[in-house]
Amino acid sequence: MALKTSCPCCGKLFSAPEDYAGKKINCPKCDHRFVLKTEEQTLQEAAEFEARKLQQLEDRRRIELIERQEKKSRGSKAAMPYYEKFQTGTQPVRNYDPRSGPGFLGIRYLADLLLIGAYAALMLALTGIGLTIYLKVVGEIDSIVILSMVLIGWILVGGILFLLLKYLAELALLMAGLGDQQNDVVRLLLDLRDNTDEDISK
């Protein structure tokens, strides 16, 4: 009994002996070498191809829904979480949620405290400068040299503390932002791995 097949390279339809099933044969038209498959295998591969195509179309449709929903619900606090409203494939998204709040709250609180400390140091330096000038006006400080040294000291101390604390606050915020980005990438990879594992198991 002959098996009907087609060349995957040029599309030529031809028949080959059934004994050649599972073996490599050459296309009579373009001489492309490929493995001859049985009709059941060909039908199964065609069905799997159509299923993958339908799955891709479904995923594209869901992505479009997600994008439209994101535009509608942007700024809405009562919107349903992403992973409850939408799915990828046949399983819900378990890890990644673009609406989730920022992480690393401890580092962010530390950044806020450092920023408050920076402005507090600046205000303290300005207060010290003002107090020094007041002492000069009332006559408590007579020497111009001493006045200049005290003022320069306040400016240096206040400026250095302000810049140092502000730099540390920005560094902490940068670390928290990078940590959030890394977590998002990890969650997306976990979802991709889970969906891929499910597809393979099927």
N, C-alpha and C positions, 0 to 999 in steps of 0.2 A: 504493500500500500504506500502511495506517495504522500508526502507532506507538502502542503502548500505554504510557501513562505515568501518573504520579500526582502530585498537587500536593504539593510539599514543605511547604506551609503547613497545608492542611486535610486532606490525604490522599485527596482525591477521585480516583477512577480514571476515566480517559477516554482517548479515542483522538484522535490528531492526524495530519494528512497527513505523509508521510515527507519531503516537500520542506521542511518546517519544522525539520528536524533541525539543531541548532546555532543556531537563532534563538530569540528570546524570544517566548513565547506567554502568554496570560492563562488562568487557571483559570476554567472556566465556572461554578463554584460561588462561590468567594470573590474572583475577579478578581485573584488574586495573580499577578504577572508573574515568570516564570522561564524559563530556557533549556531547550528540549526536547533531550533526549539520546537517542541511539540505544540499542537494546537491548544492544548490545555494551558501550557506555559505562556503562549502568546496571548490567549484570552485573559489570563490572570494578570499579565503585565499591562495589558491595555486597560483592564479594570482598575489596577493600582494607579496607573497614570491619570485616568479620569478622576479618580478619588483625590489624588494630590492636586489636580487642577481645580476641582471644586473646592477643596480646602483652602487653596490660595485665594480663590475668588471670595470665599467667605471671610477669610482673614482681612482682605482688602476692604470688604464691606464694613467689617467691624472697626477697622482703623478709621475709615471715613466717619463712622458714627461717633467714634471717640473724639476726632478732631472737631466735628460739629458741636458735640456736647461741651467740649472744652471752651469753645467760643461762646456758647450760650451761658454756661455756668461760671464763667470767669468772674471772680469777685463775689460769688454767692457762697455764703458760709454754710447754708443748709443743704448743699448738693450731696448726693449720695456718693460714697467713696468709689473710686475708680474700680477697685477690684471686686466690688459687689455689683456694679452696674454692667460691666463689660467682661467678656471672656476672650481668650485666645485659644484657637483650636476648640476642643470640647471641655477644657478645664479652666476654672477661674485663675486669674493672676494671683499667685499666693504671696509674692514677695515685693514687687515693685508697685508703688503708689505715688504718682506724681503730685498728688494733693497732700501728701503727708508733710507735716511741719518739719522745720530744720532739726537736725540732731545735734549731739555734742553740746547740750544745754549748759553743762558745767563750764566748758571752755568759753561759751558765749557770755555767761554771767561773769566770769573772770575778766573778759574783755571789757564789759560794761564797768566793772569796778575799777579796772586800770584807767579807763577813760575818765571816770569821775575823779580818780586820784590825780590824773594829769591836770585837769582843770582846777582842782583844789590846790595843787601845788602852784599853779599860775596865779590863782587868787591870793594865796599866801604870800607869794613874792611881791605882788602889787601892793598888798597890805603893808608888807615890810618896807617897801620903798616909800609909801605914803607916810608911814610912821617915822621913818628916818628924816624925811623932809620936814615933817611937823616938829621933830626934836630940834632940827636946825633952826626953824623959824622961832621957836620959843627960847632958843639960846642954850639948850642942853648940849649941843655939839658945836664947838667953836672952830675946830680945825677943818679946813677944806679937804685936806688929805684924808682925814678920817671919814668925812662925809663921802668922798669919792670911793674910798675902799669899801665902805658899807653898802653903798648903792651898787657898785660893781659886783659885790658878793651876792646881794639879793638877786640881781639880774642873772648871774651865772647859775646860782643854785636853782632859782625858779625855772630858768630856761632849760637847763639840763634835765631836771626832774620832769618837766612838761614833755620834752621831746622823747625822753626815755620811756615814760609811761605810755605816751600815745603810740610810740613805735611798738611796744609790747602788746598794746590793745589791738592794733591793726594786725600784728603777727598772729595773735590768738584767733581773730576773726578769719584770717586767711586759712589757718589750720583747720578750723571748724568747717569752712566752705569746702576745702579739699577733701575733708573726711566725708562730708555729705555726698560729694560727687563720686567718691570711691564706693560708698555704700550703695548709691543708685546703680553704678555699673555692676557691682556684685549681685544685687537683687535681679537686675535684668538678665545677667548670666545664669542665675539660678532658675529663673523662669524658662529661659531658653533651654537649659539642660533638662528640666522636668518635662517640657513639651517634647523635646527630642527623644528622651527616654521612653515617653509614652508612645510616640510614633513608631519607634523601633520595636517596642514590645507588641504592638499591634501587627 
